[in-house]
Every structure is written in structure tokens, then in C-alpha cells.
Amino acid sequence: MTTYLEQAKQGVWDVRAAFLPQQYFDSVAASGGIAVLLPPQPDPDAAAAAVLDGLDGLILTGGLDVDPALYGAPRHPLTDPARPDRDAWELALFRGAEERRMPVLAICRGLQLVNVARGGTLHQHLPEALGTERYRIGGGVFAVNEVMVDEGSRLAGLVGAGSLDVHSYHHQGIDRLGEGLVATARTDDGLVQAFESDGDGYLVGVQWHPEENREDRRLFAGLVAEASAFRLARSSFAHASGVRA
């Protein structure tokens, strides 16, 4: 799981530290997985190559806005300050996971980053683009929105097709969908709320925060199951090739 690098206080200490809400850990552990924290690294490409060889799945977590320079857009006044450390790190991790055909779950910012990595674009402020504040009501309170999940999608296999109430906290969203991505859930205003890969690799992205809803742990359980299969396949290949996994 990718993390923030933020200023944090503990006792007499006030330092930059890796940070991620406990809800993410709990969701992974409750689904039978082991959570590994992945804070931004100074040499993201080299670090991603080393780290991914020891992992079975990747979760791109929520956080501040993706730098609009990455999709060729001028910065909106309400877009968060750029965090190039996290953008570069998560792009390296995602691209490395794709090369390895490692299963990926992308959450909120993670969905947006994957969309940008695939050549897509973002609405930088949904209240202007869609005329609604429904996705971020502020004050650290998650909004509840209804999304419609497409029948026959991988997402539907996890949470069921049709109406699903989700926890939202974002002011940006997908504008142009990236290459090789298929929308699998939308809200009634047409905003893409979930996508998956159009290939056979496991990539599920959701614009909401499943870690905030115990029922949405089905998304984490889906990733853990795919990660277990990925681990088994990698071990079998290594054994057949005479290479240590």
C-alpha cells in the first residue's frame, strides 16, 4: 500500500513520516492479506523494481491531487500543491506492477493516477465541471453517493451489479478515460466511478473509499485472492525454471 509522507507529531517529535489511515491496514488484514507500507522513495524507478519483486499485489491509496502537468493541463486554483515525490513513486510502482502482471487495486487518488498513467485526463474541480458539491462535503466527513455497477464486470463479481452506496471524498474525477480502461460504474451525472482493464490482467479502480465501509472490504478480499493466485503462479514458474522465487 502506498503512503503519504507528511509532517507528523508524536510526543516531543515533529517530523516527516510515512502515514496512512488504519482503515486500510484493517481492510487488508480482515481480507487475509499482509499490509506492507510503501512510502515515496528518492529513486522511484530503482526502488519500485526492487520492492515489487517481494510483493504479490499493489494498492494505490487515496491522497492529494495528481499534478495536472502529468496530463498536460494548467493548474486549477483549487488543485492541491504538486507532490512530485508521490506521483513519481506511484507511477513507477504501477508501471512495474503492470510489467509483472501483478494485481492492482486503485482507490480514489489511485484511480486518478492510473487514468493519467494510461493517457487519460481529469476534471480538476467537479463543482465547476458538474455543478455539484456532492462528492466532497468537507470537514473530514465522507459523503454517501449511489453508483450503478455494470452487470458482467469484474467489479460486479465482487460487490454485485446495480445500485451501490459508496463513501466519497474527492473534488476531482475522470474526464477522458485512459487507454485500455473500461468504465464499470457511474453516478447519475455520468461521472466514472470505477474502471477495470480491458485485458486479462487484474486492475480495478474505484473513485470512492472502500476502506471506510466494512461491506466494501469485498474489494480488498478480491485483491487478496488475486494476489494469492499471483504468488502461486510466480512460485510455480520459478520452481519449473529452477529459479528461487
Salt bridges, closest charged atoms under 4 A:
GLU6 OE2 - ARG83 NH1 2.92
ASP53 OD1 - ARG100 NE 3.03
ASP56 OD2 - ARG231 NH1 3.09
ASP56 OD1 - ARG234 NH2 2.67
ASP65 OD2 - HIS171 NE2 2.80
ASP67 OD1 - ARG75 NH2 3.10
ASP85 OD2 - ARG16 NH2 3.85
ASP85 OD1 - ARG83 NE 3.75
ASP87 OD1 - ARG109 NH2 2.74
GLU90 OE2 - ARG86 NE 2.61
GLU90 OE1 - ARG109 NE 3.05
GLU98 OE2 - ARG118 NH2 2.48
GLU128 OE1 - HIS76 NE2 3.06
ASP175 OD1 - HIS123 NE2 3.68
ASP188 OD1 - ARG134 NH1 2.82
ASP189 OD2 - ARG134 NH1 3.39
ASP200 OD1 - ARG101 NH2 2.34
GLU211 OE2 - HIS209 ND1 2.70
GLU226 OE2 - ARG154 NH1 3.97
